[in-house]
Amino acid sequence: MLLTELPSIDPDSKRVNVVIDTPKGCRHKYKYDEKQGVFRLSKVLPEGMSFPYDFGFIPSTRGEDDDPLDVLLLTNEPCVLGSVIPAQLIGILEAKQIENGKTIRNDRFMAVVETDFNSAEFRSLEQISKQRLEEIDHFFVSYNQMEGRTFEPLRRQGAGYAEKVLKKVIESSPSAAERRDLVRQDLARE
């Protein structure tokens, strides 16, 4: 089974599954290759720039950019590349991204680690300092600017809203079988 085919929500714990594709503090940005089932280095950030927290995706989802939904996992220590982390959503940074004259929504879900033995560090965005939230916004603006894209944070919403958005995306995302068929079609064209 590919990591992108895992359930978005763990059926037992009801927590969100987050697949880590770039650990906290890393300058290397990785991207999961569904065709090969491996992580590939997609870019190296400039000297002095690194991911402020673990970055990953919610499996079995698709955003407007046709990638799985992005998640910033607020952790104290970096998680291992490729690990599946049980998480609790605490909010969403709604944003639009402009590239080559095309505008799409490219929101960033925000979550915290939560296991049976580790309760979530934060329960809401309100528990995070304004400065820390602004630094996260600034990171994504700068990161995208370096890539030749414009990233414009629109607003932050809380956990309830983030959960509603996730539910809507899960309901509209293709099933694992449909995604496998799409990957096979892409491979056949190559």
C-alpha positions in Angstrom: 0.0 0.0 0.0 1.3 3.5 -0.9 1.5 6.1 1.9 -1.0 8.2 -0.1 -3.5 5.4 0.2 -3.6 5.3 4.0 -6.8 6.5 5.5 -6.9 10.3 6.3 -8.4 9.5 9.7 -7.2 6.5 11.7 -10.3 4.4 12.1 -9.4 3.3 15.7 -8.1 6.5 17.3 -10.0 9.0 15.1 -6.9 11.1 14.8 -5.7 12.6 11.6 -2.8 10.6 9.9 0.0 12.9 8.9 2.8 11.6 6.7 6.1 13.5 7.3 7.8 14.5 4.1 10.2 17.1 5.5 11.4 17.0 9.1 11.6 20.1 11.3 14.9 22.0 10.9 15.6 20.4 7.5 16.8 22.4 4.5 16.0 19.4 2.2 12.5 19.5 0.9 11.2 16.0 0.0 8.2 15.0 -2.0 6.5 11.6 -2.0 6.6 9.9 -5.5 3.4 7.9 -5.7 4.5 6.1 -8.9 7.6 4.7 -7.2 6.4 4.7 -3.6 9.6 6.6 -2.4 10.5 10.0 -1.1 12.6 12.1 -3.6 14.6 15.2 -2.9 12.7 18.1 -4.6 14.9 21.0 -3.6 17.4 22.3 -1.1 16.5 25.5 0.7 19.0 28.4 0.8 21.6 28.6 3.5 20.0 29.8 6.7 16.5 28.7 5.8 14.9 25.5 7.1 11.4 24.2 7.9 10.3 25.6 11.2 8.2 22.5 12.0 7.6 19.0 10.5 5.8 19.3 7.2 3.8 16.6 5.6 0.5 15.6 4.1 -2.8 14.0 4.9 -3.1 10.8 2.9 -6.1 10.0 0.7 -6.8 13.7 0.1 -6.3 16.1 -2.9 -6.1 19.8 -2.7 -6.5 22.3 -5.6 -2.9 21.9 -6.5 -3.7 18.1 -7.0 -1.3 17.2 -4.2 -2.4 15.7 -0.9 -3.3 18.4 1.7 -0.4 20.1 3.4 0.1 20.0 7.1 2.5 21.8 9.4 2.9 19.6 12.5 4.0 21.7 15.5 6.5 19.5 17.2 9.4 20.1 19.6 11.6 17.5 18.0 11.8 16.5 14.3 10.0 13.4 13.2 11.5 10.9 10.9 11.0 11.3 7.1 8.2 9.0 6.0 6.7 8.4 9.4 3.0 8.4 10.0 2.1 10.6 12.9 -1.3 10.6 14.8 -2.3 14.3 15.0 -5.0 16.6 16.2 -5.9 19.5 14.0 -5.7 22.9 15.7 -6.4 25.1 12.8 -5.8 26.0 9.2 -3.9 28.8 7.4 -6.1 29.7 4.4 -4.0 31.0 1.6 -3.9 31.5 -2.1 -0.9 30.8 -4.3 -0.2 32.5 -7.6 2.2 30.8 -10.1 2.4 31.6 -13.8 -0.6 33.8 -13.6 -2.8 31.0 -12.2 -4.3 31.4 -8.7 -5.2 28.4 -6.6 -6.0 27.8 -2.9 -3.1 26.1 -1.1 -4.1 26.1 2.5 -1.8 24.8 5.3 -3.5 22.7 8.0 -1.9 23.0 11.4 -1.8 20.1 13.8 -0.1 18.8 16.9 1.0 15.3 17.8 -1.4 13.3 19.9 -1.1 9.6 20.9 -2.7 7.5 23.7 0.3 8.5 25.8 0.9 12.0 24.7 -1.8 14.6 24.9 -1.7 17.4 22.4 0.5 20.3 23.4 -2.0 22.9 22.1 -5.7 22.6 21.6 -6.2 25.8 19.5 -4.4 28.4 17.5 -5.3 30.9 20.3 -2.8 29.1 22.6 0.1 29.9 20.1 1.7 33.3 20.3 0.9 35.8 17.6 4.6 36.1 16.9 5.0 32.4 16.2 2.0 32.4 13.9 3.4 35.4 12.0 6.7 33.6 11.7 5.0 30.6 10.1 3.2 32.9 7.7 6.5 34.6 6.8 8.2 31.2 6.2 5.6 30.2 3.6 5.6 33.6 1.9 9.5 33.5 1.7 9.6 29.8 0.7 7.2 30.4 -2.2 8.8 33.6 -3.2 12.1 31.7 -3.6 10.2 29.3 -6.0 8.9 32.2 -8.1 5.4 31.9 -6.6 3.3 34.3 -4.6 1.8 32.9 -1.4 -0.7 35.1 0.3 -2.0 34.2 3.7 -5.7 35.0 3.8 -6.8 34.1 7.4 -6.4 31.6 10.1 -9.3 29.5 11.2 -9.7 27.2 14.2 -9.9 23.5 14.6 -13.6 23.1 14.0 -13.3 24.9 10.7 -10.2 22.9 9.7 -12.1 19.6 10.5 -15.0 20.7 8.3 -12.7 21.6 5.4 -10.9 18.2 5.8 -14.2 16.3 5.8 -15.3 18.1 2.6 -12.0 17.2 0.9 -12.1 13.6 2.0 -15.6 13.2 0.6 -14.6 14.7 -2.7 -11.2 13.1 -3.1 -10.7 10.0 -5.4 -10.6 6.6 -3.7 -7.4 4.6 -3.4 -8.5 2.4 -6.3 -9.2 5.5 -8.5 -5.8 7.0 -7.6 -4.0 3.7 -8.5 -5.8 3.8 -11.8 -4.6 7.4 -12.4 -1.1 6.4 -11.6 -1.2 3.4 -13.9 -2.6 5.7 -16.7 0.3 8.1 -16.1 2.8 5.3 -16.3 1.3 3.9 -19.5 1.6 7.4 -21.1 5.3 7.5 -20.3 
